[in-house]
Amino acid sequence: MARRLDAKTAIVFGAGASAVAAPEGCVSNGFATAVTFAEHGARVVAVDRDEAALRGTYQAITAAGGDCTPVVADVTDGAQVAAAIARAVDVHGRLDIVHNNVGVTRLGGPTELSEEDWTSTFDINVTSVFRACRHAIPHLAERGGAIINVSSLASIRWTGYPYPAYSASKAAVNQLTQSLALQYADRGIRVNAILPGLIHTPLIYQQLAGEHGDAEAMRAERDASSPTGRMGSAWDVANAALFLASDEAAYINGVALPVDGGLHAKAA
Ligand SMILES: NC(=O)c1ccc[n+]([C@@H]2O[C@H](COP(=O)([O-])OP(=O)(O)OC[C@H]3O[C@@H](n4cnc5c(N)ncnc54)[C@H](O)[C@@H]3O)[C@@H](O)[C@H]2O)c1
C-alpha cells in the first residue's frame, strides 16, 4: 500500500492509548489515528496530558518502525499547546497536519450540570481547537497543510444521551472548522471535521457505561442503534482522518464528514 503521508509532520492532540479497561482491540480514536498516520510515513508528534497513555502510543508506533515524538501537554493550557507545537517544528523543521482529537462528554442538562462543568466542556472541546490553530497556523501557512477537528455526530443529531454541553460544544467545533476553512483556503490550509457516530472506544466504557449501569447492555444497544448493526471502530475514524490529511483530499475543505455507518441519515 502506498504511504500517503511520507515526509509530513503531524501533531495529534489526544493521542494517548487509553488505560480504561475495555475489550481486546478496543482502542481510542487518537491512538488509532496517530498509529495510522505513522504507518503512512508521517513523523508523528503525539500529545496527551496522560504520560502513561502516551507511552503506549509511542511503543506501538516505534515497534512498527514509525517515528513518534511524545509530548505531555494539556490542551486547556495555551502555553503547553504552544510548546507542543514549537517542539514539533524544532524536531522536524516543519508542520503539515494538525489533528485535534481531545473531547469529553459530560452527561446532564441545565438542571443537572454545574456552570463550571458547562464551561470546562467548552474549554476542552472547542477552545482547545482554537488554541491549537492559533499556534499552528503560522507554521502550516509556510507550505500549506491540513487541520482535522474531531467533532461528533452529536453536534448535528440527538444520539440518545442527555449531554447538551457536549453537543453544543461539538457544534461550535463544526462552525469553527468552516470559518477557518474559508479564512485560510487561499493560504493552502484545509480545515475539515470528522463526525464520529457510535464508535467502540474505551471512552464509552468510562463516560457512558456508568450512566447506563451495564457496559455489555450499553454496547449491545449501541451496536443495534447503528444502521450497519455494529458500532464503528477507532480505525474507521483514523482512516477518514488519513484521507483528510493526505494530498488526495487536496480539494476537500470545510466539510463535516460523518463516520457513522449512515446514522446521520436515519429518521426512525
Ligand atoms: N467514542 C465515540 O463513540 C465518539 C463518538 C463521537 C465523537 N468522539 C470524539 O472522538 C474524540 C476521541 O474520543 P475517544 O473515544 O478516542 O476518547 P479518549 O478519551 O479515549 O481519548 C482522548 C484522549 O485525550 C486525552 N485528553 C483528555 N483531556 C485532555 C486534555 N485536557 N489535554 C490533553 N489530552 C487530553 C485523554 O488522555 C485521551 O488519551 C473526542 O473528541 C470525542 O468527543 C468519540
PDBQT file of the ligand as one rigid body, heavy atoms in Angstrom, charges set to zero:
ROOT
HETATM    1  N1  LIG A 301     -16.067   7.245  21.207  1.00  0.00    +0.000 N 
HETATM    2  C1  LIG A 301     -17.108   7.680  20.499  1.00  0.00    +0.000 C 
HETATM    3  O1  LIG A 301     -18.117   6.995  20.295  1.00  0.00    +0.000 OA
HETATM    4  C2  LIG A 301     -17.059   9.060  19.927  1.00  0.00    +0.000 A 
HETATM    5  C3  LIG A 301     -18.144   9.499  19.175  1.00  0.00    +0.000 A 
HETATM    6  C4  LIG A 301     -18.113  10.772  18.647  1.00  0.00    +0.000 A 
HETATM    7  C5  LIG A 301     -17.019  11.575  18.852  1.00  0.00    +0.000 A 
HETATM    8  N2  LIG A 301     -15.982  11.129  19.587  1.00  0.00    +0.000 N 
HETATM    9  C6  LIG A 301     -14.869  12.053  19.786  1.00  0.00    +0.000 C 
HETATM   10  O2  LIG A 301     -13.626  11.415  19.493  1.00  0.00    +0.000 OA
HETATM   11  C7  LIG A 301     -12.588  12.029  20.251  1.00  0.00    +0.000 C 
HETATM   12  C8  LIG A 301     -11.762  10.993  20.956  1.00  0.00    +0.000 C 
HETATM   13  O3  LIG A 301     -12.612  10.131  21.618  1.00  0.00    +0.000 OA
HETATM   14  P1  LIG A 301     -12.058   8.801  22.247  1.00  0.00    +0.000 P 
HETATM   15  O4  LIG A 301     -13.244   7.953  22.436  1.00  0.00    +0.000 OA
HETATM   16  O5  LIG A 301     -10.935   8.261  21.494  1.00  0.00    +0.000 OA
HETATM   17  O6  LIG A 301     -11.600   9.413  23.671  1.00  0.00    +0.000 OA
HETATM   18  P2  LIG A 301     -10.439   9.036  24.663  1.00  0.00    +0.000 P 
HETATM   19  O7  LIG A 301     -10.777   9.651  25.945  1.00  0.00    +0.000 OA
HETATM   20  O8  LIG A 301     -10.224   7.569  24.647  1.00  0.00    +0.000 OA
HETATM   21  O9  LIG A 301      -9.190   9.742  24.023  1.00  0.00    +0.000 OA
HETATM   22  C9  LIG A 301      -8.958  11.102  24.169  1.00  0.00    +0.000 C 
HETATM   23  C10 LIG A 301      -7.544  11.349  24.672  1.00  0.00    +0.000 C 
HETATM   24  O10 LIG A 301      -7.483  12.706  25.037  1.00  0.00    +0.000 OA
HETATM   25  C11 LIG A 301      -6.720  12.841  26.224  1.00  0.00    +0.000 C 
HETATM   26  N3  LIG A 301      -7.130  14.054  26.915  1.00  0.00    +0.000 N 
HETATM   27  C12 LIG A 301      -8.272  14.279  27.589  1.00  0.00    +0.000 A 
HETATM   28  N4  LIG A 301      -8.288  15.523  28.078  1.00  0.00    +0.000 NA
HETATM   29  C13 LIG A 301      -7.107  16.096  27.687  1.00  0.00    +0.000 A 
HETATM   30  C14 LIG A 301      -6.540  17.373  27.868  1.00  0.00    +0.000 A 
HETATM   31  N5  LIG A 301      -7.171  18.308  28.570  1.00  0.00    +0.000 N 
HETATM   32  N6  LIG A 301      -5.330  17.630  27.308  1.00  0.00    +0.000 NA
HETATM   33  C15 LIG A 301      -4.663  16.667  26.610  1.00  0.00    +0.000 A 
HETATM   34  N7  LIG A 301      -5.155  15.436  26.410  1.00  0.00    +0.000 NA
HETATM   35  C16 LIG A 301      -6.377  15.154  26.946  1.00  0.00    +0.000 A 
HETATM   36  C17 LIG A 301      -7.031  11.598  27.022  1.00  0.00    +0.000 C 
HETATM   37  O11 LIG A 301      -5.983  11.340  27.966  1.00  0.00    +0.000 OA
HETATM   38  C18 LIG A 301      -7.148  10.550  25.923  1.00  0.00    +0.000 C 
HETATM   39  O12 LIG A 301      -5.897   9.905  25.708  1.00  0.00    +0.000 OA
HETATM   40  C19 LIG A 301     -13.281  13.017  21.195  1.00  0.00    +0.000 C 
HETATM   41  O13 LIG A 301     -13.204  14.310  20.654  1.00  0.00    +0.000 OA
HETATM   42  C20 LIG A 301     -14.711  12.527  21.196  1.00  0.00    +0.000 C 
HETATM   43  O14 LIG A 301     -15.610  13.547  21.512  1.00  0.00    +0.000 OA
HETATM   44  C21 LIG A 301     -15.965   9.897  20.137  1.00  0.00    +0.000 A 
ENDROOT
TORSDOF 0
